[in-house]
């Protein structure tokens, strides 16, 4: 397991949080993966998944690989709660 010594939005993820809080957390995590401007319109899980799918082939850093994988797993978790 890769460990990073700084605070990340993933650190605040908890399975018992309200789905609305989990979606806000997912959006914060996605924002860290987006490098271009003009992506502030992201507001739902379908769009998060679409952007994540487009970013997957472009993620060069190990931290980005882990972030994208965690984000995909947690999107599935939130979908199961809705």
VOPALO-330630 format. One line per 4 residues: their letters; for each residue x, y, z of N, C-alpha, C, O, CB. Coordinates in steps of 0.02 Angstrom, whole numbers, plus 50000, padded with zeros to 5 digits. Glycine has a CB too. Layout:
<vofis>
A = X,Y,Z,X,Y,Z,X,Y,Z,X,Y,Z,X,Y,Z; ...
</vofis>
This chain:
<vofis>
XXXX = 50042,49941,50000,50000,50000,50000,50044,50062,50000,50093,50066,50038,49952,50000,50061; 50027,50110,49957,50063,50172,49955,50035,50220,50007,49975,50227,50013,50059,50203,49884; 50080,50253,50044,50059,50300,50095,50087,50368,50078,50146,50375,50060,50083,50277,50166; 50044,50419,50083,50065,50488,50071,50057,50525,50137,50008,50516,50173,50023,50522,50014
XXXX = 50105,50567,50154,50107,50598,50220,50069,50664,50226,50077,50699,50276,50177,50609,50239; 50029,50682,50177,49991,50744,50182,49917,50728,50187,49895,50672,50173,50005,50789,50121; 49878,50778,50208,49806,50769,50214,49775,50768,50144,49792,50810,50102,49774,50826,50257; 49731,50723,50132,49696,50715,50069,49621,50711,50083,49602,50690,50137,49721,50652,50030
XXXX = 49579,50731,50035,49506,50723,50046,49487,50651,50060,49438,50638,50095,49468,50748,49985; 49526,50603,50034,49512,50533,50048,49515,50518,50123,49482,50472,50147,49561,50488,50010; 49556,50556,50158,49563,50546,50230,49497,50558,50268,49486,50531,50322,49618,50591,50258; 49454,50600,50238,49391,50617,50270,49334,50570,50250,49279,50577,50276,49372,50689,50253
XXXX = 49346,50523,50205,49294,50477,50182,49273,50431,50238,49315,50401,50271,49318,50436,50121; 49207,50425,50248,49181,50378,50297,49117,50347,50269,49073,50384,50245,49168,50412,50366; 49110,50281,50272,49052,50248,50242,48986,50266,50276,48933,50255,50246,49062,50174,50245; 48987,50292,50336,48925,50310,50371,48903,50382,50359,48850,50402,50382,48933,50298,50444
XXXX = 48943,50422,50324,48923,50490,50309,48861,50490,50265,48847,50441,50230,48981,50529,50274; 48824,50545,50267,48766,50552,50223,48789,50550,50150,48843,50574,50134,48728,50618,50238; 48748,50522,50105,48768,50520,50035,48785,50590,50008,48830,50597,49967,48712,50490,49993; 48749,50642,50030,48764,50709,50005,48835,50730,50025,48870,50762,49985,48713,50760,50033
XXXX = 48857,50712,50085,48926,50727,50106,48975,50685,50067,49029,50709,50049,48934,50714,50182; 48958,50623,50053,49003,50580,50014,49011,50607,49943,49066,50605,49916,48976,50508,50012; 48957,50632,49913,48962,50660,49846,49007,50722,49847,49048,50731,49802,48892,50678,49818; 48999,50765,49899,49044,50823,49904,49117,50801,49910,49161,50831,49881,49024,50867,49965
XXXX = 49129,50748,49948,49196,50721,49955,49222,50696,49888,49280,50709,49870,49198,50665,50008; 49180,50660,49851,49201,50635,49785,49218,50693,49738,49266,50689,49700,49145,50591,49754; 49178,50746,49740,49191,50804,49698,49258,50837,49716,49295,50857,49672,49135,50855,49704; 49273,50841,49780,49337,50870,49802,49395,50827,49777,49447,50853,49756,49340,50877,49879
XXXX = 49386,50762,49779,49439,50717,49756,49447,50721,49681,49503,50719,49656,49423,50646,49776; 49391,50726,49645,49395,50733,49573,49429,50798,49553,49468,50800,49505,49325,50729,49542; 49416,50851,49590,49447,50915,49575,49523,50910,49577,49557,50945,49539,49423,50969,49624; 49549,50868,49619,49622,50860,49623,49650,50824,49562,49709,50831,49547,49640,50821,49686
XXXX = 49608,50788,49526,49630,50752,49466,49625,50795,49403,49658,50782,49353,49590,50689,49457; 49583,50846,49407,49571,50887,49347,49624,50942,49343,49636,50978,49391,49499,50919,49350; 49655,50946,49286,49709,50994,49277,49688,51053,49233,49724,51103,49230,49770,50961,49249; 49631,51047,49198,49610,51101,49155,49556,51143,49188,49521,51119,49232,49585,51074,49088
XXXX = 49550,51206,49168,49499,51250,49193,49433,51235,49159,49430,51198,49109,49518,51324,49183; 49379,51263,49186,49314,51256,49154,49277,51193,49172,49229,51176,49138,49322,51259,49082; 49297,51158,49225,49264,51095,49244,49221,51104,49306,49204,51055,49338,49316,51041,49256; 49203,51165,49323,49165,51178,49384,49092,51155,49380,49057,51157,49430,49166,51252,49399
XXXX = 49070,51132,49322,49000,51112,49313,48987,51042,49340,48929,51020,49341,48981,51116,49241; 49038,51006,49361,49029,50937,49383,48985,50935,49445,49002,50966,49496,49097,50903,49396; 48928,50899,49442,48882,50900,49498,48847,50834,49511,48807,50830,49558,48832,50953,49487; 48859,50782,49473,48826,50719,49486,48872,50660,49474,48925,50667,49443,48763,50713,49443
XXXX = 48852,50602,49498,48894,50543,49495,48907,50519,49424,48962,50497,49409,48863,50487,49534; 48857,50524,49380,48868,50503,49310,48923,50544,49278,48966,50517,49243,48803,50510,49270; 48921,50608,49290,48972,50652,49261,49040,50639,49293,49091,50641,49258,48952,50725,49270; 49042,50626,49358,49105,50610,49391,49135,50547,49359,49194,50545,49344,49095,50599,49468
XXXX = 49093,50496,49348,49117,50434,49318,49142,50446,49246,49192,50417,49226,49062,50381,49317; 49107,50488,49209,49127,50504,49141,49195,50538,49140,49239,50519,49101,49074,50548,49106; 49204,50587,49182,49268,50623,49186,49323,50575,49208,49378,50576,49181,49264,50683,49233; 49308,50534,49258,49358,50486,49282,49378,50438,49226,49438,50423,49219,49330,50446,49342
XXXX = 49331,50415,49187,49347,50369,49131,49393,50403,49081,49437,50372,49052,49283,50345,49097; 49381,50467,49069,49424,50504,49022,49493,50517,49050,49541,50521,49013,49391,50570,49003; 49498,50524,49116,49563,50537,49148,49606,50475,49156,49667,50479,49156,49552,50570,49215; 49574,50417,49163,49612,50356,49178,49672,50344,49131,49726,50329,49156,49566,50297,49173
XXXX = 49665,50352,49065,49723,50339,49022,49778,50392,49030,49834,50382,49007,49701,50337,48950; 49762,50448,49062,49809,50504,49066,49845,50510,49133,49887,50555,49142,49774,50568,49053; 49831,50466,49180,49857,50473,49249,49927,50445,49255,49936,50384,49261,49810,50438,49298; 49977,50486,49253,50045,50462,49253,50075,50449,49322,50121,50409,49328,50088,50510,49216
XXXX = 50051,50483,49374,50083,50479,49439,50051,50425,49483,49991,50415,49480,50080,50546,49474; 50091,50390,49523,50063,50338,49567,50007,50364,49612,49958,50329,49625,50118,50308,49610; 50013,50426,49636,49961,50454,49679,49896,50462,49640,49842,50451,49668,49983,50522,49709; 49900,50481,49577,49841,50489,49536,49808,50422,49521,49747,50417,49517,49858,50524,49472
XXXX = 49849,50370,49511,49822,50303,49499,49782,50281,49560,49725,50257,49554,49879,50252,49484; 49811,50288,49619,49777,50269,49681,49714,50311,49692,49662,50284,49711,49824,50275,49741; 49719,50376,49680,49661,50421,49689,49604,50400,49642,49547,50396,49663,49682,50494,49676; 49619,50387,49579,49568,50367,49531,49536,50300,49550,49475,50293,49546,49597,50364,49461
XXXX = 49576,50252,49571,49549,50187,49590,49505,50193,49652,49451,50163,49654,49606,50138,49604; 49526,50232,49701,49486,50243,49761,49421,50279,49745,49368,50263,49771,49525,50281,49814; 49426,50329,49702,49368,50367,49682,49316,50322,49647,49257,50327,49662,49388,50425,49636; 49338,50279,49602,49292,50234,49568,49258,50187,49617,49197,50175,49612,49330,50193,49514
XXXX = 49294,50160,49664,49265,50114,49714,49214,50151,49758,49162,50123,49774,49320,50083,49758; 49230,50212,49777,49185,50249,49821,49123,50275,49784,49070,50282,49814,49221,50307,49853; 49129,50289,49719,49070,50306,49679,49022,50246,49679,48961,50255,49687,49090,50325,49606; 49048,50186,49669,49006,50126,49670,48972,50119,49738,48913,50099,49741,49047,50063,49654
XXXX = 49008,50133,49792,48979,50128,49859,48921,50177,49867,48868,50159,49892,49033,50141,49912; 48931,50240,49846,48878,50291,49853,48818,50272,49810,48761,50280,49832,48905,50360,49833; 48831,50247,49749,48775,50225,49707,48732,50172,49742,48671,50172,49736,48801,50197,49640; 48764,50127,49778,48728,50075,49813,48685,50102,49870,48638,50069,49892,48776,50026,49840
XX = 48702,50161,49894,48664,50191,49950,48607,50235,49925,48562,50252,49964,48710,50232,49994; 48608,50254,49862,48556,50300,49836,48494,50262,49814,48445,50293,49792,48583,50341,49778
</vofis>
